[in-house]
Amino acid sequence: MANKSKRLANNVGDNFFVDSTCINCDTCRQLAPATFAENDDFSSVYRQPVGDAQVHAAYQALVACPVGSIGTLQADKAQMQQAVASFPLELAREGARLLERRSAETLPLRSAPGPEGEGPVSAGPGGEGAISGCDGHIYYNGFNSEKSFGANSYFIRHPDGNWLIDSPRYVRHLVTAFERMGGIKYIFLTHEDDVADAGRYAAQFGATRIIHSADADAEPGAEWIIEGMDPVEVGPEFRIIPVPGHTQGSIALLYADRYLCTGDHMGWDRDVNGLRLATVYVWNEQILRRSTARLLDHRFEWVLPGHADRIHLPAVRMKQELQRLLDRRRSS
Protein backbone atom coordinates (compact mmCIF):
# COMPACT_ATOMS: atom_id res chain seq x y z
CA MET A 1 0.00 0.00 0.00
CA ALA A 2 1.08 3.59 -0.64
CA ASN A 3 2.78 5.41 2.21
CA LYS A 4 1.40 8.85 3.16
CA SER A 5 4.79 9.89 4.48
CA LYS A 6 6.27 9.28 1.00
CA ARG A 7 3.56 11.22 -0.80
CA LEU A 8 4.99 13.13 -3.77
CA ALA A 9 4.78 16.89 -3.39
CA ASN A 10 3.43 17.40 -6.89
CA ASN A 11 0.17 15.52 -6.23
CA VAL A 12 -2.84 17.81 -6.57
CA GLY A 13 -5.79 17.58 -4.18
CA ASP A 14 -6.43 15.83 -0.92
CA ASN A 15 -7.48 12.21 -1.47
CA PHE A 16 -5.77 10.15 -4.20
CA PHE A 17 -1.99 10.41 -4.22
CA VAL A 18 1.13 8.70 -5.58
CA ASP A 19 4.15 8.07 -3.38
CA SER A 20 7.85 7.99 -4.18
CA THR A 21 7.95 4.22 -4.76
CA CYS A 22 6.38 4.82 -8.19
CA ILE A 23 8.36 3.19 -11.05
CA ASN A 24 6.73 5.33 -13.77
CA CYS A 25 5.35 2.30 -15.62
CA ASP A 26 2.32 4.13 -17.08
CA THR A 27 -0.32 1.70 -15.77
CA CYS A 28 -2.28 4.37 -13.91
CA ARG A 29 -2.08 6.82 -16.82
CA GLN A 30 -3.57 4.21 -19.15
CA LEU A 31 -6.45 3.38 -16.83
CA ALA A 32 -7.23 6.82 -15.42
CA PRO A 33 -5.75 9.56 -17.63
CA ALA A 34 -8.20 12.08 -16.20
CA THR A 35 -6.47 11.71 -12.82
CA PHE A 36 -2.83 10.66 -13.34
CA ALA A 37 -0.08 12.19 -15.46
CA GLU A 38 3.67 11.83 -15.86
CA ASN A 39 5.67 14.31 -13.79
CA ASP A 40 9.45 14.09 -14.09
CA ASP A 41 10.31 10.45 -13.35
CA PHE A 42 7.02 9.58 -11.64
CA SER A 43 3.31 9.49 -12.15
CA SER A 44 1.31 11.85 -9.97
CA VAL A 45 -2.25 13.04 -9.44
CA TYR A 46 -2.75 16.16 -11.53
CA ARG A 47 -6.50 16.32 -10.89
CA GLN A 48 -8.67 14.53 -8.34
CA PRO A 49 -11.31 12.30 -9.98
CA VAL A 50 -14.79 13.78 -10.38
CA GLY A 51 -17.90 11.65 -10.74
CA ASP A 52 -18.43 7.91 -10.42
CA ALA A 53 -16.66 6.93 -13.65
CA GLN A 54 -13.45 8.80 -12.86
CA VAL A 55 -13.40 7.60 -9.26
CA HIS A 56 -13.90 4.01 -10.42
CA ALA A 57 -11.05 4.38 -12.94
CA ALA A 58 -8.76 5.82 -10.25
CA TYR A 59 -9.46 2.86 -7.98
CA GLN A 60 -8.79 0.50 -10.89
CA ALA A 61 -5.41 2.20 -11.29
CA LEU A 62 -4.77 1.77 -7.57
CA VAL A 63 -5.53 -1.97 -7.82
CA ALA A 64 -3.50 -2.47 -11.01
CA CYS A 65 -0.42 -0.52 -9.84
CA PRO A 66 2.42 -3.08 -9.72
CA VAL A 67 4.21 -1.54 -6.74
CA GLY A 68 1.33 -0.22 -4.62
CA SER A 69 2.33 3.42 -5.11
CA ILE A 70 -1.22 4.79 -5.29
CA GLY A 71 -3.18 5.52 -2.14
CA THR A 72 -6.07 7.48 -0.71
CA LEU A 73 -6.32 9.57 2.42
CA GLN A 74 -9.96 8.56 2.76
CA ALA A 75 -10.52 5.07 1.42
CA ASP A 76 -13.86 3.91 0.02
CA LYS A 77 -14.06 0.16 0.60
CA ALA A 78 -17.07 -0.29 -1.68
CA GLN A 79 -15.27 1.44 -4.55
CA MET A 80 -12.18 -0.63 -3.90
CA GLN A 81 -14.20 -3.86 -4.04
CA GLN A 82 -15.86 -2.77 -7.28
CA ALA A 83 -12.46 -2.01 -8.81
CA VAL A 84 -11.09 -5.42 -7.86
CA ALA A 85 -14.22 -7.12 -9.20
CA SER A 86 -13.88 -5.33 -12.55
CA PHE A 87 -10.78 -7.34 -13.47
CA PRO A 88 -10.23 -9.02 -15.85
CA LEU A 89 -11.59 -6.04 -17.78
CA GLU A 90 -13.34 -6.69 -21.09
CA LEU A 91 -11.83 -4.44 -23.72
CA ALA A 92 -15.28 -3.58 -25.08
CA ARG A 93 -16.31 -2.22 -21.67
CA GLU A 94 -13.01 -0.41 -21.32
CA GLY A 95 -13.64 1.15 -24.71
CA ALA A 96 -16.98 2.57 -23.66
CA ARG A 97 -15.37 4.10 -20.59
CA LEU A 98 -12.45 5.48 -22.57
CA LEU A 99 -14.89 7.03 -25.04
CA GLU A 100 -16.56 8.92 -22.20
CA ARG A 101 -13.46 10.12 -20.42
CA ARG A 102 -11.49 11.14 -23.51
CA SER A 103 -14.10 13.78 -24.31
CA ALA A 104 -12.94 15.74 -21.26
CA GLU A 105 -9.27 15.71 -22.23
CA THR A 106 -7.40 18.47 -23.98
CA LEU A 107 -5.92 16.24 -26.71
CA PRO A 108 -7.76 17.02 -29.97
CA LEU A 109 -9.87 14.25 -31.44
CA ARG A 110 -9.46 13.40 -35.11
CA SER A 111 -11.54 11.26 -37.43
CA ALA A 112 -9.34 12.06 -40.44
CA PRO A 113 -5.57 11.72 -40.82
CA GLY A 114 -3.59 14.42 -39.10
CA PRO A 115 -0.27 15.88 -40.22
CA GLU A 116 2.50 13.51 -41.19
CA GLY A 117 3.42 11.32 -38.27
CA GLU A 118 0.12 11.88 -36.51
CA GLY A 119 -2.93 9.68 -36.36
CA PRO A 120 -6.18 9.40 -34.45
CA VAL A 121 -6.28 9.25 -30.68
CA SER A 122 -7.19 5.92 -29.18
CA ALA A 123 -10.77 6.89 -28.49
CA GLY A 124 -13.16 9.66 -29.41
CA PRO A 125 -16.87 10.09 -30.13
CA GLY A 126 -17.46 8.72 -33.61
CA GLY A 127 -13.81 8.96 -34.63
CA GLU A 128 -11.87 6.28 -36.46
CA GLY A 129 -9.76 5.86 -33.37
CA ALA A 130 -12.70 5.05 -31.11
CA ILE A 131 -12.15 1.82 -29.22
CA SER A 132 -15.23 -0.23 -29.99
CA GLY A 133 -16.30 -3.42 -31.64
CA CYS A 134 -14.35 -5.86 -29.48
CA ASP A 135 -16.01 -9.26 -29.56
CA GLY A 136 -16.32 -9.39 -25.78
CA HIS A 137 -13.85 -12.23 -25.21
CA ILE A 138 -10.57 -10.36 -24.85
CA TYR A 139 -9.62 -8.99 -21.47
CA TYR A 140 -6.98 -6.80 -19.85
CA ASN A 141 -6.13 -8.55 -16.59
CA GLY A 142 -5.05 -5.69 -14.33
CA PHE A 143 -2.91 -6.60 -11.30
CA ASN A 144 0.23 -5.64 -13.23
CA SER A 145 3.43 -7.18 -11.90
CA GLU A 146 6.54 -5.41 -10.66
CA LYS A 147 8.51 -8.38 -12.02
CA SER A 148 7.68 -7.19 -15.54
CA PHE A 149 7.98 -3.46 -14.75
CA GLY A 150 4.23 -3.10 -14.73
CA ALA A 151 3.59 -4.56 -18.19
CA ASN A 152 0.01 -5.26 -19.24
CA SER A 153 -1.20 -8.80 -19.66
CA TYR A 154 -4.25 -10.07 -21.54
CA PHE A 155 -6.61 -13.05 -21.59
CA ILE A 156 -8.27 -14.46 -24.71
CA ARG A 157 -11.28 -16.67 -24.11
CA HIS A 158 -11.58 -19.20 -26.93
CA PRO A 159 -13.61 -22.42 -27.39
CA ASP A 160 -10.47 -24.36 -28.35
CA GLY A 161 -8.64 -23.24 -25.23
CA ASN A 162 -7.92 -19.94 -23.49
CA TRP A 163 -4.72 -17.91 -23.84
CA LEU A 164 -2.91 -15.83 -21.24
CA ILE A 165 -0.63 -13.27 -22.91
CA ASP A 166 2.25 -12.41 -20.58
CA SER A 167 1.72 -12.68 -16.86
CA PRO A 168 0.00 -10.53 -14.26
CA ARG A 169 0.66 -10.94 -10.55
CA TYR A 170 -0.41 -14.33 -9.25
CA VAL A 171 -3.49 -13.41 -7.19
CA ARG A 172 -6.44 -15.50 -6.06
CA HIS A 173 -8.94 -13.15 -7.68
CA LEU A 174 -7.50 -13.76 -11.17
CA VAL A 175 -7.08 -17.50 -10.58
CA THR A 176 -10.78 -17.71 -9.70
CA ALA A 177 -11.75 -15.59 -12.71
CA PHE A 178 -9.68 -17.73 -15.09
CA GLU A 179 -11.16 -20.90 -13.59
CA ARG A 180 -14.65 -19.51 -14.12
CA MET A 181 -13.85 -18.81 -17.78
CA GLY A 182 -12.50 -22.30 -18.43
CA GLY A 183 -8.86 -22.20 -17.33
CA ILE A 184 -5.73 -21.54 -19.40
CA LYS A 185 -4.44 -23.72 -22.24
CA TYR A 186 -1.55 -21.55 -23.45
CA ILE A 187 0.61 -18.92 -21.77
CA PHE A 188 2.14 -16.79 -24.52
CA LEU A 189 5.26 -14.94 -23.42
CA THR A 190 6.11 -12.05 -25.73
CA HIS A 191 9.69 -11.77 -24.49
CA GLU A 192 12.02 -12.35 -21.57
CA ASP A 193 11.03 -9.25 -19.56
CA ASP A 194 7.36 -10.07 -19.01
CA VAL A 195 7.26 -13.66 -17.75
CA ALA A 196 6.48 -12.55 -14.15
CA ASP A 197 4.42 -15.33 -12.50
CA ALA A 198 3.90 -17.40 -15.66
CA GLY A 199 5.29 -20.49 -13.97
CA ARG A 200 2.74 -20.33 -11.16
CA TYR A 201 -0.15 -19.92 -13.57
CA ALA A 202 1.19 -22.79 -15.69
CA ALA A 203 1.35 -25.05 -12.65
CA GLN A 204 -2.13 -24.03 -11.52
CA PHE A 205 -3.79 -24.72 -14.88
CA GLY A 206 -1.49 -27.24 -16.54
CA ALA A 207 -0.88 -24.67 -19.27
CA THR A 208 1.67 -24.79 -22.08
CA ARG A 209 4.13 -21.89 -21.94
CA ILE A 210 5.27 -20.49 -25.28
CA ILE A 211 8.47 -18.46 -25.66
CA HIS A 212 11.11 -17.91 -28.35
CA SER A 213 14.38 -19.83 -28.02
CA ALA A 214 16.41 -16.60 -27.91
CA ASP A 215 14.60 -15.54 -24.72
CA ALA A 216 13.95 -19.02 -23.29
CA ASP A 217 16.46 -18.62 -20.46
CA ALA A 218 13.89 -16.35 -18.78
CA GLU A 219 11.43 -19.25 -18.49
CA PRO A 220 13.48 -22.48 -18.33
CA GLY A 221 10.46 -24.72 -17.91
CA ALA A 222 8.62 -23.48 -20.99
CA GLU A 223 6.98 -26.35 -22.86
CA TRP A 224 6.90 -24.86 -26.39
CA ILE A 225 9.97 -23.14 -27.80
CA ILE A 226 9.59 -21.08 -30.98
CA GLU A 227 12.58 -21.14 -33.32
CA GLY A 228 13.66 -18.88 -36.15
CA MET A 229 11.85 -16.03 -37.88
CA ASP A 230 8.97 -17.71 -39.69
CA PRO A 231 5.40 -17.18 -38.44
CA VAL A 232 3.85 -20.20 -36.73
CA GLU A 233 0.18 -21.04 -37.22
CA VAL A 234 -1.65 -22.36 -34.16
CA GLY A 235 -4.98 -23.62 -35.42
CA PRO A 236 -7.02 -21.51 -37.83
CA GLU A 237 -7.09 -18.27 -35.80
CA PHE A 238 -3.76 -17.78 -34.02
CA ARG A 239 -0.42 -16.83 -35.57
CA ILE A 240 2.87 -16.38 -33.72
CA ILE A 241 5.02 -13.73 -35.39
CA PRO A 242 8.69 -13.27 -34.40
CA VAL A 243 9.44 -9.55 -33.99
CA PRO A 244 13.04 -9.37 -32.70
CA GLY A 245 14.54 -6.01 -31.90
CA HIS A 246 13.50 -5.04 -28.39
CA THR A 247 14.91 -8.40 -27.37
CA GLN A 248 16.37 -11.08 -29.62
CA GLY A 249 13.41 -13.36 -28.89
CA SER A 250 10.46 -10.94 -28.99
CA ILE A 251 7.31 -12.47 -30.50
CA ALA A 252 3.81 -11.15 -31.19
CA LEU A 253 0.51 -13.03 -31.22
CA LEU A 254 -2.05 -12.30 -33.95
CA TYR A 255 -5.58 -13.51 -33.24
CA ALA A 256 -8.33 -13.70 -35.87
CA ASP A 257 -6.48 -11.23 -38.12
CA ARG A 258 -7.78 -8.52 -35.78
CA TYR A 259 -5.87 -8.47 -32.49
CA LEU A 260 -2.09 -8.12 -32.31
CA CYS A 261 -0.54 -8.64 -28.87
CA THR A 262 2.85 -6.98 -29.14
CA GLY A 263 4.52 -7.07 -25.74
CA ASP A 264 7.12 -4.29 -25.60
CA HIS A 265 7.68 -4.26 -29.36
CA MET A 266 5.04 -1.68 -30.31
CA GLY A 267 2.19 0.34 -28.82
CA TRP A 268 0.25 3.59 -29.17
CA ASP A 269 1.98 6.74 -27.96
CA ARG A 270 -0.47 9.38 -26.75
CA ASP A 271 2.23 12.06 -26.91
CA VAL A 272 3.02 11.65 -30.60
CA ASN A 273 -0.55 10.49 -31.34
CA GLY A 274 0.74 7.50 -33.27
CA LEU A 275 2.32 4.06 -33.02
CA ARG A 276 5.70 3.78 -31.36
CA LEU A 277 8.45 1.19 -31.13
CA ALA A 278 10.64 0.30 -28.19
CA THR A 279 13.15 3.10 -27.64
CA VAL A 280 14.94 2.76 -24.31
CA TYR A 281 15.94 -0.91 -24.33
CA VAL A 282 16.67 -2.09 -27.87
CA TRP A 283 18.72 -5.19 -28.60
CA ASN A 284 19.19 -4.32 -32.30
CA GLU A 285 17.74 -1.24 -34.01
CA GLN A 286 18.07 -2.46 -37.60
CA ILE A 287 16.47 -5.81 -36.82
CA LEU A 288 13.73 -4.00 -34.88
CA ARG A 289 12.84 -1.97 -37.99
CA ARG A 290 12.93 -4.99 -40.28
CA SER A 291 10.67 -7.06 -38.04
CA THR A 292 8.26 -4.13 -37.82
CA ALA A 293 8.19 -3.79 -41.61
CA ARG A 294 7.21 -7.46 -41.85
CA LEU A 295 4.06 -6.67 -39.87
CA LEU A 296 2.83 -4.83 -42.97
CA ASP A 297 2.19 -8.30 -44.43
CA HIS A 298 -0.41 -9.04 -41.75
CA ARG A 299 -3.90 -7.66 -41.27
CA PHE A 300 -4.89 -6.42 -37.81
CA GLU A 301 -7.12 -3.78 -36.23
CA TRP A 302 -6.03 -3.78 -32.60
CA VAL A 303 -2.62 -3.31 -31.01
CA LEU A 304 -2.53 -4.66 -27.47
CA PRO A 305 0.88 -3.76 -25.98
CA GLY A 306 2.68 -4.52 -22.76
CA HIS A 307 3.42 -0.82 -22.38
CA ALA A 308 1.83 2.26 -23.99
CA ASP A 309 -1.84 2.63 -24.91
CA ARG A 310 -4.05 0.08 -26.63
CA ILE A 311 -5.47 1.17 -29.98
CA HIS A 312 -8.22 0.08 -32.39
CA LEU A 313 -8.32 1.30 -35.99
CA PRO A 314 -9.71 0.01 -39.28
CA ALA A 315 -7.20 -2.39 -40.82
CA VAL A 316 -6.38 -0.08 -43.73
CA ARG A 317 -5.78 2.81 -41.36
CA MET A 318 -3.68 0.66 -39.06
CA LYS A 319 -1.38 -0.20 -41.96
CA GLN A 320 -1.05 3.52 -42.75
CA GLU A 321 -0.11 4.23 -39.13
CA LEU A 322 2.42 1.40 -39.22
CA GLN A 323 4.01 2.86 -42.36
CA ARG A 324 4.11 6.32 -40.72
CA LEU A 325 5.86 4.77 -37.74
CA LEU A 326 8.52 3.20 -39.95
CA ASP A 327 9.03 6.48 -41.81
CA ARG A 328 9.48 8.36 -38.53
CA ARG A 329 11.90 5.76 -37.19
CA ARG A 330 14.05 5.86 -40.32
CA SER A 331 14.27 9.63 -40.21
CA SER A 332 15.09 9.83 -36.49
C-alpha positions in Angstrom: 0.0 0.0 0.0 1.1 3.6 -0.6 2.8 5.4 2.2 1.4 8.8 3.2 4.8 9.9 4.5 6.3 9.3 1.0 3.6 11.2 -0.8 5.0 13.1 -3.8 4.8 16.9 -3.4 3.4 17.4 -6.9 0.2 15.5 -6.2 -2.8 17.8 -6.6 -5.8 17.6 -4.2 -6.4 15.8 -0.9 -7.5 12.2 -1.5 -5.8 10.2 -4.2 -2.0 10.4 -4.2 1.1 8.7 -5.6 4.1 8.1 -3.4 7.9 8.0 -4.2 7.9 4.2 -4.8 6.4 4.8 -8.2 8.4 3.2 -11.0 6.7 5.3 -13.8 5.3 2.3 -15.6 2.3 4.1 -17.1 -0.3 1.7 -15.8 -2.3 4.4 -13.9 -2.1 6.8 -16.8 -3.6 4.2 -19.1 -6.5 3.4 -16.8 -7.2 6.8 -15.4 -5.7 9.6 -17.6 -8.2 12.1 -16.2 -6.5 11.7 -12.8 -2.8 10.7 -13.3 -0.1 12.2 -15.5 3.7 11.8 -15.9 5.7 14.3 -13.8 9.4 14.1 -14.1 10.3 10.5 -13.3 7.0 9.6 -11.6 3.3 9.5 -12.2 1.3 11.9 -10.0 -2.2 13.0 -9.4 -2.8 16.2 -11.5 -6.5 16.3 -10.9 -8.7 14.5 -8.3 -11.3 12.3 -10.0 -14.8 13.8 -10.4 -17.9 11.6 -10.7 -18.4 7.9 -10.4 -16.7 6.9 -13.7 -13.5 8.8 -12.9 -13.4 7.6 -9.3 -13.9 4.0 -10.4 -11.1 4.4 -12.9 -8.8 5.8 -10.3 -9.5 2.9 -8.0 -8.8 0.5 -10.9 -5.4 2.2 -11.3 -4.8 1.8 -7.6 -5.5 -2.0 -7.8 -3.5 -2.5 -11.0 -0.4 -0.5 -9.8 2.4 -3.1 -9.7 4.2 -1.5 -6.7 1.3 -0.2 -4.6 2.3 3.4 -5.1 -1.2 4.8 -5.3 -3.2 5.5 -2.1 -6.1 7.5 -0.7 -6.3 9.6 2.4 -10.0 8.6 2.8 -10.5 5.1 1.4 -13.9 3.9 0.0 -14.1 0.2 0.6 -17.1 -0.3 -1.7 -15.3 1.4 -4.5 -12.2 -0.6 -3.9 -14.2 -3.9 -4.0 -15.9 -2.8 -7.3 -12.5 -2.0 -8.8 -11.1 -5.4 -7.9 -14.2 -7.1 -9.2 -13.9 -5.3 -12.6 -10.8 -7.3 -13.5 -10.2 -9.0 -15.9 -11.6 -6.0 -17.8 -13.3 -6.7 -21.1 -11.8 -4.4 -23.7 -15.3 -3.6 -25.1 -16.3 -2.2 -21.7 -13.0 -0.4 -21.3 -13.6 1.1 -24.7 -17.0 2.6 -23.7 -15.4 4.1 -20.6 -12.5 5.5 -22.6 -14.9 7.0 -25.0 -16.6 8.9 -22.2 -13.5 10.1 -20.4 -11.5 11.1 -23.5 -14.1 13.8 -24.3 -12.9 15.7 -21.3 -9.3 15.7 -22.2 -7.4 18.5 -24.0 -5.9 16.2 -26.7 -7.8 17.0 -30.0 -9.9 14.2 -31.4 -9.5 13.4 -35.1 -11.5 11.3 -37.4 -9.3 12.1 -40.4 -5.6 11.7 -40.8 -3.6 14.4 -39.1 -0.3 15.9 -40.2 2.5 13.5 -41.2 3.4 11.3 -38.3 0.1 11.9 -36.5 -2.9 9.7 -36.4 -6.2 9.4 -34.5 -6.3 9.2 -30.7 -7.2 5.9 -29.2 -10.8 6.9 -28.5 -13.2 9.7 -29.4 -16.9 10.1 -30.1 -17.5 8.7 -33.6 -13.8 9.0 -34.6 -11.9 6.3 -36.5 -9.8 5.9 -33.4 -12.7 5.1 -31.1 -12.1 1.8 -29.2 -15.2 -0.2 -30.0 -16.3 -3.4 -31.6 -14.4 -5.9 -29.5 -16.0 -9.3 -29.6 -16.3 -9.4 -25.8 -13.9 -12.2 -25.2 -10.6 -10.4 -24.8 -9.6 -9.0 -21.5 -7.0 -6.8 -19.8 -6.1 -8.6 -16.6 -5.0 -5.7 -14.3 -2.9 -6.6 -11.3 0.2 -5.6 -13.2 3.4 -7.2 -11.9 6.5 -5.4 -10.7 8.5 -8.4 -12.0 7.7 -7.2 -15.5 8.0 -3.5 -14.7 4.2 -3.1 -14.7 3.6 -4.6 -18.2 0.0 -5.3 -19.2 -1.2 -8.8 -19.7 -4.3 -10.1 -21.5 -6.6 -13.0 -21.6 -8.3 -14.5 -24.7 -11.3 -16.7 -24.1 -11.6 -19.2 -26.9 -13.6 -22.4 -27.4 -10.5 -24.4 -28.3 -8.6 -23.2 -25.2 -7.9 -19.9 -23.5 -4.7 -17.9 -23.8 -2.9 -15.8 -21.2 -0.6 -13.3 -22.9 2.2 -12.4 -20.6 1.7 -12.7 -16.9 0.0 -10.5 -14.3 0.7 -10.9 -10.6 -0.4 -14.3 -9.2 -3.5 -13.4 -7.2 -6.4 -15.5 -6.1 -8.9 -13.1 -7.7 -7.5 -13.8 -11.2 -7.1 -17.5 -10.6 -10.8 -17.7 -9.7 -11.8 -15.6 -12.7 -9.7 -17.7 -15.1 -11.2 -20.9 -13.6 -14.7 -19.5 -14.1 -13.8 -18.8 -17.8 -12.5 -22.3 -18.4 -8.9 -22.2 -17.3 -5.7 -21.5 -19.4 -4.4 -23.7 -22.2 -1.6 -21.5 -23.4 0.6 -18.9 -21.8 2.1 -16.8 -24.5 5.3 -14.9 -23.4 6.1 -12.1 -25.7 9.7 -11.8 -24.5 12.0 -12.3 -21.6 11.0 -9.2 -19.6 7.4 -10.1 -19.0 7.3 -13.7 -17.8 6.5 -12.6 -14.2 4.4 -15.3 -12.5 3.9 -17.4 -15.7 5.3 -20.5 -14.0 2.7 -20.3 -11.2 -0.2 -19.9 -13.6 1.2 -22.8 -15.7 1.3 -25.1 -12.6 -2.1 -24.0 -11.5 -3.8 -24.7 -14.9 -1.5 -27.2 -16.5 -0.9 -24.7 -19.3 1.7 -24.8 -22.1 4.1 -21.9 -21.9 5.3 -20.5 -25.3 8.5 -18.5 -25.7 11.1 -17.9 -28.3 14.4 -19.8 -28.0 16.4 -16.6 -27.9 14.6 -15.5 -24.7 13.9 -19.0 -23.3 16.5 -18.6 -20.5 13.9 -16.3 -18.8 11.4 -19.3 -18.5 13.5 -22.5 -18.3 10.5 -24.7 -17.9 8.6 -23.5 -21.0 7.0 -26.3 -22.9 6.9 -24.9 -26.4 10.0 -23.1 -27.8 9.6 -21.1 -31.0 12.6 -21.1 -33.3 13.7 -18.9 -36.1 11.8 -16.0 -37.9 9.0 -17.7 -39.7 5.4 -17.2 -38.4 3.9 -20.2 -36.7 0.2 -21.0 -37.2 -1.7 -22.4 -34.2 -5.0 -23.6 -35.4 -7.0 -21.5 -37.8 -7.1 -18.3 -35.8 -3.8 -17.8 -34.0 -0.4 -16.8 -35.6 2.9 -16.4 -33.7 5.0 -13.7 -35.4 8.7 -13.3 -34.4 9.4 -9.5 -34.0 13.0 -9.4 -32.7 14.5 -6.0 -31.9 13.5 -5.0 -28.4 14.9 -8.4 -27.4 16.4 -11.1 -29.6 13.4 -13.4 -28.9 10.5 -10.9 -29.0 7.3 -12.5 -30.5 3.8 -11.1 -31.2 0.5 -13.0 -31.2 -2.1 -12.3 -33.9 -5.6 -13.5 -33.2 -8.3 -13.7 -35.9 -6.5 -11.2 -38.1 -7.8 -8.5 -35.8 -5.9 -8.5 -32.5 -2.1 -8.1 -32.3 -0.5 -8.6 -28.9 2.9 -7.0 -29.1 4.5 -7.1 -25.7 7.1 -4.3 -25.6 7.7 -4.3 -29.4 5.0 -1.7 -30.3 2.2 0.3 -28.8 0.2 3.6 -29.2 2.0 6.7 -28.0 -0.5 9.4 -26.8 2.2 12.1 -26.9 3.0 11.7 -30.6 -0.5 10.5 -31.3 0.7 7.5 -33.3 2.3 4.1 -33.0 5.7 3.8 -31.4 8.5 1.2 -31.1 10.6 0.3 -28.2 13.1 3.1 -27.6 14.9 2.8 -24.3 15.9 -0.9 -24.3 16.7 -2.1 -27.9 18.7 -5.2 -28.6 19.2 -4.3 -32.3 17.7 -1.2 -34.0 18.1 -2.5 -37.6 16.5 -5.8 -36.8 13.7 -4.0 -34.9 12.8 -2.0 -38.0 12.9 -5.0 -40.3 10.7 -7.1 -38.0 8.3 -4.1 -37.8 8.2 -3.8 -41.6 7.2 -7.5 -41.9 4.1 -6.7 -39.9 2.8 -4.8 -43.0 2.2 -8.3 -44.4 -0.4 -9.0 -41.7 -3.9 -7.7 -41.3 -4.9 -6.4 -37.8 -7.1 -3.8 -36.2 -6.0 -3.8 -32.6 -2.6 -3.3 -31.0 -2.5 -4.7 -27.5 0.9 -3.8 -26.0 2.7 -4.5 -22.8 3.4 -0.8 -22.4 1.8 2.3 -24.0 -1.8 2.6 -24.9 -4.1 0.1 -26.6 -5.5 1.2 -30.0 -8.2 0.1 -32.4 -8.3 1.3 -36.0 -9.7 0.0 -39.3 -7.2 -2.4 -40.8 -6.4 -0.1 -43.7 -5.8 2.8 -41.4 -3.7 0.7 -39.1 -1.4 -0.2 -42.0 -1.0 3.5 -42.7 -0.1 4.2 -39.1 2.4 1.4 -39.2 4.0 2.9 -42.4 4.1 6.3 -40.7 5.9 4.8 -37.7 8.5 3.2 -40.0 9.0 6.5 -41.8 9.5 8.4 -38.5 11.9 5.8 -37.2 14.0 5.9 -40.3 14.3 9.6 -40.2 15.1 9.8 -36.5 
